[in-house]
Amino acid sequence: MKLDDLYSELTLKTGAKLVLVVLDGVGDIATTAQNEMTPLEAAATPNLDALVRQGCAQGRMTPVAPGITPGSGPGHLALFGYDPIETQVGRGVIEALGLGIELGAGDVAARANFCTLGARGIVTDRRAGRIETPVCEELCALLSKKIKKLGDTEVLIKAGKGHRFVVVFRGKGLEGPLTDADPHREGLPIPAIQPVDAASAKAKKTAKLAAEFYSKALPLLAKKAPANGFLMRGIAHQPEIPLFEQRYGLKPACLAVYPMYKGLAQLVGMTKIEGPETIGQQFEKYLSEHGNYDFFFIHYKYTDMHGEDGNFEAKKRAIEDFDAALPILLRKKPDVLAITGDHSTPCFMKSHSWHPQPVLLHSACSGSDKLERFSETGANLGSLGLFEAKFLMRHMQAHARMFDKFGA
């Protein structure tokens, strides 16, 4: 019997409320430059501290496997209980769904962002100085007006937040995945797009279309500095994935601000609750929707954003802003509350990393690890130990007493 089949066989309907709060990229590493502290350890978090002292279990999670650095997609799919190695989804698909684009058979989506190109096409800033959303919308409108079709293939372009946007190729005989048109660091040119499966005629056709799109779009942006270029990655079609409610017997909802995380939630069948823009508003919306769903995924972006910028103080402040809003959520404390990250984003590295992220679990069954704070150091001592992120949902279900006894 497969392990997932066993979990399904043991699952009970209890009416419990479960909440997963993801502080994106919250995990960090202590360095001499940071006074041997992480942002989570340096932040003033009186509300988290009080929650910990009420009784919590802590631990750390390997996001994928030892030494593997995850993207946001694999990191979140693991938190939702899907094996991130077996369930691979292109970032473009996730972003497109998050922006409300309905993908059909034959659609290939790319997650894109405007960048700054210097002499000889060298990428000098992968995020174009983090241009504001209205600028991104204006540039996307320009591209959409000038590039509607490539041969018999329709091209859809939709702006996201900040420097981010989505490109969808809609036509016959298309397929992903393709390699990224992104060097993933400054100082290099945009690499040519290639099919991951060199034997796939559909992927070869799609790669040629993507190259043609670049040849038409880059001249239109040439004088639009700092956003005079763009990068594309996660170029793929949508796979079939078992729905969250089928796996866990829980009616799920998503409260996220950024399209990618809405897309990840939609991919597994969560209802996107639109409107909130701040973490306080997200928590207020949780209160108003409390009776309509069994499971809430609440996403907070800014810890990751400041980690990628290498801004220790800003990441610390983002944690403190989250902590200040936490009492709103606790007005209707769920039966099980998990607070964690989808991965670590150390300020020292200015990127995602493989370091296990800390996790806090609060429920009537969590007991107490007798720790004073939620931090990487404390999590190392916690009773949850070190486990794979794909098992977090099973821990949450167990703490909600959703599993019958196994065997006699």
C-alpha positions as a Python dict, from the first residue, in 0.01 Angstrom:
ca = {
    (1, 'M'): (0, 0, 0),
    (2, 'K'): (125, 349, -84),
    (3, 'L'): (168, 584, 209),
    (4, 'D'): (-82, 838, 68),
    (5, 'D'): (-340, 559, 35),
    (6, 'L'): (-287, 470, 401),
    (7, 'Y'): (-333, 830, 510),
    (8, 'S'): (-654, 850, 305),
    (9, 'E'): (-783, 528, 460),
    (10, 'L'): (-719, 660, 812),
    (11, 'T'): (-861, 1012, 755),
    (12, 'L'): (-1152, 1119, 975),
    (13, 'K'): (-1385, 1417, 933),
    (14, 'T'): (-1355, 1624, 1251),
    (15, 'G'): (-1463, 1976, 1155),
    (16, 'A'): (-1126, 2112, 1266),
    (17, 'K'): (-992, 2443, 1137),
    (18, 'L'): (-634, 2440, 1010),
    (19, 'V'): (-424, 2744, 914),
    (20, 'L'): (-88, 2741, 737),
    (21, 'V'): (91, 3076, 751),
    (22, 'V'): (391, 3099, 519),
    (23, 'L'): (648, 3369, 587),
    (24, 'D'): (815, 3332, 251),
    (25, 'G'): (1189, 3270, 281),
    (26, 'V'): (1186, 3337, 657),
    (27, 'G'): (1472, 3097, 732),
    (28, 'D'): (1819, 3250, 749),
    (29, 'I'): (2171, 3185, 873),
    (30, 'A'): (2363, 3367, 1148),
    (31, 'T'): (2683, 3536, 1032),
    (32, 'T'): (2946, 3755, 1194),
    (33, 'A'): (2820, 4052, 989),
    (34, 'Q'): (2477, 3999, 1148),
    (35, 'N'): (2609, 3973, 1506),
    (36, 'E'): (2564, 3596, 1489),
    (37, 'M'): (2186, 3636, 1467),
    (38, 'T'): (1922, 3568, 1207),
    (39, 'P'): (1646, 3823, 1131),
    (40, 'L'): (1398, 3595, 1312),
    (41, 'E'): (1621, 3595, 1619),
    (42, 'A'): (1690, 3970, 1604),
    (43, 'A'): (1326, 4072, 1554),
    (44, 'A'): (1105, 4185, 1841),
    (45, 'T'): (816, 3935, 1828),
    (46, 'P'): (615, 3960, 2151),
    (47, 'N'): (305, 3797, 2003),
    (48, 'L'): (492, 3500, 1856),
    (49, 'D'): (680, 3468, 2184),
    (50, 'A'): (353, 3456, 2377),
    (51, 'L'): (217, 3190, 2142),
    (52, 'V'): (531, 2979, 2188),
    (53, 'R'): (502, 3000, 2566),
    (54, 'Q'): (139, 2884, 2546),
    (55, 'G'): (267, 2552, 2413),
    (56, 'C'): (410, 2482, 2068),
    (57, 'A'): (614, 2217, 1894),
    (58, 'Q'): (903, 2338, 1680),
    (59, 'G'): (1135, 2182, 1428),
    (60, 'R'): (1296, 2235, 1090),
    (61, 'M'): (1200, 2112, 746),
    (62, 'T'): (1404, 2008, 445),
    (63, 'P'): (1218, 2177, 157),
    (64, 'V'): (1306, 1917, -110),
    (65, 'A'): (1607, 1702, -23),
    (66, 'P'): (1941, 1769, 149),
    (67, 'G'): (2142, 2027, -42),
    (68, 'I'): (1871, 2109, -298),
    (69, 'T'): (1763, 2473, -321),
    (70, 'P'): (1394, 2503, -416),
    (71, 'G'): (1212, 2760, -620),
    (72, 'S'): (889, 2898, -479),
    (73, 'G'): (681, 2639, -668),
    (74, 'P'): (846, 2326, -528),
    (75, 'G'): (874, 2491, -187),
    (76, 'H'): (500, 2556, -164),
    (77, 'L'): (389, 2231, -325),
    (78, 'A'): (587, 2049, -56),
    (79, 'L'): (409, 2253, 213),
    (80, 'F'): (78, 2150, 55),
    (81, 'G'): (186, 1786, 90),
    (82, 'Y'): (288, 1710, -268),
    (83, 'D'): (626, 1552, -337),
    (84, 'P'): (814, 1839, -506),
    (85, 'I'): (1028, 1599, -709),
    (86, 'E'): (741, 1392, -843),
    (87, 'T'): (510, 1693, -887),
    (88, 'Q'): (697, 1943, -1100),
    (89, 'V'): (512, 2248, -1227),
    (90, 'G'): (654, 2526, -1442),
    (91, 'R'): (658, 2863, -1274),
    (92, 'G'): (488, 3016, -1575),
    (93, 'V'): (182, 2796, -1523),
    (94, 'I'): (162, 2899, -1159),
    (95, 'E'): (195, 3269, -1235),
    (96, 'A'): (-60, 3254, -1519),
    (97, 'L'): (-319, 3087, -1299),
    (98, 'G'): (-254, 3341, -1026),
    (99, 'L'): (-326, 3625, -1269),
    (100, 'G'): (-659, 3466, -1361),
    (101, 'I'): (-559, 3324, -1698),
    (102, 'E'): (-740, 2999, -1765),
    (103, 'L'): (-498, 2758, -1927),
    (104, 'G'): (-616, 2498, -2175),
    (105, 'A'): (-460, 2202, -2350),
    (106, 'G'): (-174, 2321, -2567),
    (107, 'D'): (-112, 2643, -2373),
    (108, 'V'): (247, 2707, -2269),
    (109, 'A'): (308, 2973, -2005),
    (110, 'A'): (622, 3160, -1904),
    (111, 'R'): (688, 3360, -1591),
    (112, 'A'): (864, 3676, -1704),
    (113, 'N'): (1011, 3988, -1554),
    (114, 'F'): (1153, 4304, -1695),
    (115, 'C'): (1528, 4350, -1657),
    (116, 'T'): (1800, 4598, -1746),
    (117, 'L'): (2031, 4513, -2034),
    (118, 'G'): (2367, 4684, -2076),
    (119, 'A'): (2620, 4678, -2356),
    (120, 'R'): (2616, 4369, -2579),
    (121, 'G'): (2297, 4245, -2416),
    (122, 'I'): (2450, 4177, -2074),
    (123, 'V'): (2198, 4160, -1786),
    (124, 'T'): (2295, 4432, -1539),
    (125, 'D'): (1983, 4417, -1317),
    (126, 'R'): (1754, 4114, -1321),
    (127, 'R'): (1463, 4313, -1175),
    (128, 'A'): (1499, 4645, -1360),
    (129, 'G'): (1530, 4832, -1032),
    (130, 'R'): (1200, 4675, -917),
    (131, 'I'): (992, 4904, -1138),
    (132, 'E'): (646, 4992, -1009),
    (133, 'T'): (339, 4798, -1122),
    (134, 'P'): (197, 5083, -1339),
    (135, 'V'): (522, 5089, -1539),
    (136, 'C'): (502, 4712, -1587),
    (137, 'E'): (141, 4746, -1702),
    (138, 'E'): (235, 5015, -1953),
    (139, 'L'): (516, 4803, -2099),
    (140, 'C'): (295, 4493, -2117),
    (141, 'A'): (27, 4694, -2297),
    (142, 'L'): (290, 4803, -2552),
    (143, 'L'): (401, 4444, -2614),
    (144, 'S'): (42, 4317, -2630),
    (145, 'K'): (-52, 4578, -2888),
    (146, 'K'): (245, 4502, -3114),
    (147, 'I'): (268, 4123, -3074),
    (148, 'K'): (-69, 3952, -3087),
    (149, 'K'): (26, 3644, -3288),
    (150, 'L'): (330, 3454, -3403),
    (151, 'G'): (222, 3259, -3709),
    (152, 'D'): (-81, 3055, -3601),
    (153, 'T'): (-2, 3097, -3231),
    (154, 'E'): (-178, 3355, -3015),
    (155, 'V'): (38, 3546, -2765),
    (156, 'L'): (-117, 3658, -2435),
    (157, 'I'): (74, 3904, -2214),
    (158, 'K'): (-49, 4008, -1871),
    (159, 'A'): (118, 4227, -1610),
    (160, 'G'): (165, 4107, -1255),
    (161, 'K'): (304, 4304, -962),
    (162, 'G'): (616, 4516, -982),
    (163, 'H'): (851, 4398, -1255),
    (164, 'R'): (672, 4065, -1312),
    (165, 'F'): (445, 3955, -1596),
    (166, 'V'): (327, 3643, -1779),
    (167, 'V'): (350, 3533, -2142),
    (168, 'V'): (123, 3256, -2271),
    (169, 'F'): (163, 3092, -2612),
    (170, 'R'): (-172, 2951, -2724),
    (171, 'G'): (-183, 2735, -3035),
    (172, 'K'): (-159, 2386, -3178),
    (173, 'G'): (132, 2148, -3130),
    (174, 'L'): (292, 2329, -2835),
    (175, 'E'): (453, 2175, -2529),
    (176, 'G'): (703, 2243, -2251),
    (177, 'P'): (914, 2244, -2056),
    (178, 'L'): (1180, 2470, -2204),
    (179, 'T'): (1505, 2593, -2054),
    (180, 'D'): (1506, 2937, -1892),
    (181, 'A'): (1584, 3254, -2081),
    (182, 'D'): (1742, 3380, -1760),
    (183, 'P'): (2109, 3364, -1654),
    (184, 'H'): (1990, 3377, -1289),
    (185, 'R'): (2254, 3637, -1206),
    (186, 'E'): (2385, 3964, -1340),
    (187, 'G'): (2686, 3988, -1570),
    (188, 'L'): (2574, 3739, -1833),
    (189, 'P'): (2360, 3760, -2150),
    (190, 'I'): (2013, 3611, -2180),
    (191, 'P'): (2066, 3244, -2273),
    (192, 'A'): (1893, 3091, -2575),
    (193, 'I'): (1581, 2888, -2503),
    (194, 'Q'): (1601, 2515, -2570),
    (195, 'P'): (1355, 2226, -2527),
    (196, 'V'): (1428, 2021, -2216),
    (197, 'D'): (1336, 1711, -2415),
    (198, 'A'): (1538, 1746, -2734),
    (199, 'A'): (1333, 1470, -2897),
    (200, 'S'): (1000, 1652, -2857),
    (201, 'A'): (885, 1811, -3182),
    (202, 'K'): (622, 2013, -2993),
    (203, 'A'): (881, 2150, -2752),
    (204, 'K'): (1112, 2238, -3043),
    (205, 'K'): (830, 2434, -3206),
    (206, 'T'): (759, 2615, -2880),
    (207, 'A'): (1126, 2703, -2833),
    (208, 'K'): (1135, 2858, -3182),
    (209, 'L'): (823, 3061, -3102),
    (210, 'A'): (978, 3187, -2778),
    (211, 'A'): (1293, 3290, -2967),
    (212, 'E'): (1079, 3471, -3225),
    (213, 'F'): (894, 3649, -2946),
    (214, 'Y'): (1225, 3776, -2811),
    (215, 'S'): (1334, 3897, -3155),
    (216, 'K'): (1016, 4104, -3190),
    (217, 'A'): (983, 4225, -2831),
    (218, 'L'): (1335, 4339, -2743),
    (219, 'P'): (1348, 4614, -3011),
    (220, 'L'): (1022, 4755, -2871),
    (221, 'L'): (1184, 4790, -2528),
    (222, 'A'): (1526, 4913, -2639),
    (223, 'K'): (1468, 5273, -2525),
    (224, 'K'): (1263, 5189, -2215),
    (225, 'A'): (1549, 5179, -1961),
    (226, 'P'): (1572, 5059, -1691),
    (227, 'A'): (1322, 4801, -1824),
    (228, 'N'): (1480, 4755, -2166),
    (229, 'G'): (1477, 4377, -2160),
    (230, 'F'): (1303, 4082, -2002),
    (231, 'L'): (1374, 3732, -1874),
    (232, 'M'): (1152, 3424, -1900),
    (233, 'R'): (1161, 3107, -1692),
    (234, 'G'): (941, 2819, -1588),
    (235, 'I'): (820, 2781, -1947),
    (236, 'A'): (583, 2486, -1940),
    (237, 'H'): (233, 2348, -1986),
    (238, 'Q'): (-6, 2259, -1703),
    (239, 'P'): (22, 1906, -1556),
    (240, 'E'): (-256, 1708, -1389),
    (241, 'I'): (-240, 1721, -1008),
    (242, 'P'): (-471, 1558, -747),
    (243, 'L'): (-680, 1824, -573),
    (244, 'F'): (-615, 1929, -213),
    (245, 'E'): (-970, 1857, -94),
    (246, 'Q'): (-955, 1505, -235),
    (247, 'R'): (-627, 1435, -59),
    (248, 'Y'): (-713, 1573, 284),
    (249, 'G'): (-1090, 1599, 315),
    (250, 'L'): (-1051, 1972, 387),
    (251, 'K'): (-1218, 2261, 203),
    (252, 'P'): (-926, 2498, 134),
    (253, 'A'): (-889, 2870, 74),
    (254, 'C'): (-595, 3093, -14),
    (255, 'L'): (-519, 3443, 112),
    (256, 'A'): (-222, 3568, -87),
    (257, 'V'): (-129, 3900, -246),
    (258, 'Y'): (112, 3798, -521),
    (259, 'P'): (-18, 3613, -831),
    (260, 'M'): (230, 3327, -816),
    (261, 'Y'): (108, 3208, -478),
    (262, 'K'): (-255, 3243, -582),
    (263, 'G'): (-165, 3032, -883),
    (264, 'L'): (-4, 2762, -670),
    (265, 'A'): (-314, 2751, -454),
    (266, 'Q'): (-547, 2737, -755),
    (267, 'L'): (-338, 2460, -907),
    (268, 'V'): (-431, 2228, -619),
    (269, 'G'): (-792, 2345, -603),
    (270, 'M'): (-789, 2612, -333),
    (271, 'T'): (-1036, 2898, -358),
    (272, 'K'): (-860, 3232, -410),
    (273, 'I'): (-1000, 3498, -177),
    (274, 'E'): (-927, 3830, -344),
    (275, 'G'): (-896, 4179, -199),
    (276, 'P'): (-651, 4193, 91),
    (277, 'E'): (-321, 4372, 28),
    (278, 'T'): (-156, 4370, 373),
    (279, 'I'): (-102, 4093, 625),
    (280, 'G'): (-346, 4264, 861),
    (281, 'Q'): (-613, 4268, 590),
    (282, 'Q'): (-540, 3904, 512),
    (283, 'F'): (-599, 3813, 877),
    (284, 'E'): (-919, 4022, 885),
    (285, 'K'): (-1044, 3838, 578),
    (286, 'Y'): (-961, 3507, 749),
    (287, 'L'): (-1189, 3611, 1036),
    (288, 'S'): (-1478, 3692, 800),
    (289, 'E'): (-1434, 3369, 601),
    (290, 'H'): (-1365, 3148, 902),
    (291, 'G'): (-1692, 2957, 880),
    (292, 'N'): (-1669, 2888, 506),
    (293, 'Y'): (-1352, 2681, 487),
    (294, 'D'): (-1164, 2414, 683),
    (295, 'F'): (-812, 2509, 574),
    (296, 'F'): (-652, 2848, 511),
    (297, 'F'): (-321, 2911, 336),
    (298, 'I'): (-199, 3262, 422),
    (299, 'H'): (108, 3390, 239),
    (300, 'Y'): (342, 3674, 341),
    (301, 'K'): (598, 3778, 77),
    (302, 'Y'): (819, 4045, 229),
    (303, 'T'): (1057, 3828, 431),
    (304, 'D'): (1170, 3665, 105),
    (305, 'M'): (1187, 3991, -88),
    (306, 'H'): (1419, 4157, 165),
    (307, 'G'): (1626, 3840, 198),
    (308, 'E'): (1688, 3844, -177),
    (309, 'D'): (1794, 4208, -149),
    (310, 'G'): (2037, 4117, 128),
    (311, 'N'): (1863, 4368, 356),
    (312, 'F'): (1886, 4226, 708),
    (313, 'E'): (1713, 4518, 880),
    (314, 'A'): (1423, 4521, 633),
    (315, 'K'): (1373, 4146, 672),
    (316, 'K'): (1375, 4188, 1050),
    (317, 'R'): (1117, 4468, 1024),
    (318, 'A'): (898, 4253, 796),
    (319, 'I'): (893, 3986, 1066),
    (320, 'E'): (803, 4248, 1325),
    (321, 'D'): (520, 4378, 1102),
    (322, 'F'): (387, 4025, 1075),
    (323, 'D'): (407, 3982, 1451),
    (324, 'A'): (218, 4306, 1510),
    (325, 'A'): (-71, 4178, 1297),
    (326, 'L'): (-76, 3827, 1447),
    (327, 'P'): (-332, 3907, 1725),
    (328, 'I'): (-593, 3963, 1453),
    (329, 'L'): (-559, 3601, 1339),
    (330, 'L'): (-564, 3477, 1698),
    (331, 'R'): (-909, 3628, 1762),
    (332, 'K'): (-1034, 3304, 1607),
    (333, 'K'): (-747, 3076, 1690),
    (334, 'P'): (-756, 2772, 1461),
    (335, 'D'): (-743, 2420, 1599),
    (336, 'V'): (-405, 2381, 1430),
    (337, 'L'): (-176, 2669, 1336),
    (338, 'A'): (149, 2616, 1148),
    (339, 'I'): (390, 2906, 1090),
    (340, 'T'): (688, 2843, 865),
    (341, 'G'): (855, 2933, 536),
    (342, 'D'): (862, 2764, 198),
    (343, 'H'): (1242, 2776, 209),
    (344, 'S'): (1521, 2986, 358),
    (345, 'T'): (1642, 3309, 195),
    (346, 'P'): (1959, 3408, 382),
    (347, 'C'): (2044, 3778, 358),
    (348, 'F'): (2411, 3683, 329),
    (349, 'M'): (2338, 3484, 11),
    (350, 'K'): (2071, 3716, -137),
    (351, 'S'): (1895, 3407, -274),
    (352, 'H'): (1693, 3100, -186),
    (353, 'S'): (1897, 2829, -17),
    (354, 'W'): (1890, 2465, 87),
    (355, 'H'): (1903, 2542, 461),
    (356, 'P'): (1608, 2381, 646),
    (357, 'Q'): (1340, 2634, 735),
    (358, 'P'): (1204, 2662, 1091),
    (359, 'V'): (848, 2553, 1165),
    (360, 'L'): (614, 2616, 1457),
    (361, 'L'): (305, 2403, 1523),
    (362, 'H'): (40, 2506, 1777),
    (363, 'S'): (-258, 2291, 1875),
    (364, 'A'): (-419, 2131, 2179),
    (365, 'C'): (-203, 1827, 2103),
    (366, 'S'): (128, 2002, 2040),
    (367, 'G'): (244, 1997, 2398),
    (368, 'S'): (528, 2234, 2477),
    (369, 'D'): (892, 2224, 2379),
    (370, 'K'): (951, 2470, 2667),
    (371, 'L'): (1111, 2719, 2435),
    (372, 'E'): (1084, 3095, 2474),
    (373, 'R'): (1086, 3206, 2110),
    (374, 'F'): (1032, 3092, 1751),
    (375, 'S'): (1374, 3092, 1589),
    (376, 'E'): (1616, 2876, 1397),
    (377, 'T'): (1813, 2805, 1716),
    (378, 'G'): (1503, 2705, 1910),
    (379, 'A'): (1367, 2502, 1620),
    (380, 'N'): (1686, 2297, 1621),
    (381, 'L'): (1589, 2181, 1972),
    (382, 'G'): (1220, 2123, 1905),
    (383, 'S'): (1030, 1796, 1930),
    (384, 'L'): (936, 1792, 1561),
    (385, 'G'): (1302, 1743, 1472),
    (386, 'L'): (1412, 1762, 1110),
    (387, 'F'): (1163, 1629, 855),
    (388, 'E'): (1071, 1669, 489),
    (389, 'A'): (835, 1957, 419),
    (390, 'K'): (599, 1728, 228),
    (391, 'F'): (497, 1576, 563),
    (392, 'L'): (387, 1905, 724),
    (393, 'M'): (25, 1857, 616),
    (394, 'R'): (24, 1512, 774),
    (395, 'H'): (159, 1659, 1099),
    (396, 'M'): (-118, 1919, 1087),
    (397, 'Q'): (-384, 1655, 1025),
    (398, 'A'): (-254, 1444, 1311),
    (399, 'H'): (-261, 1746, 1545),
    (400, 'A'): (-621, 1802, 1433),
    (401, 'R'): (-691, 1438, 1534),
    (402, 'M'): (-794, 1357, 1179),
    (403, 'F'): (-638, 1009, 1168),
    (404, 'D'): (-788, 689, 1300),
    (405, 'K'): (-560, 435, 1467),
    (406, 'F'): (-352, 220, 1234),
    (407, 'G'): (-385, -151, 1295),
    (408, 'A'): (-518, -345, 1592),
}
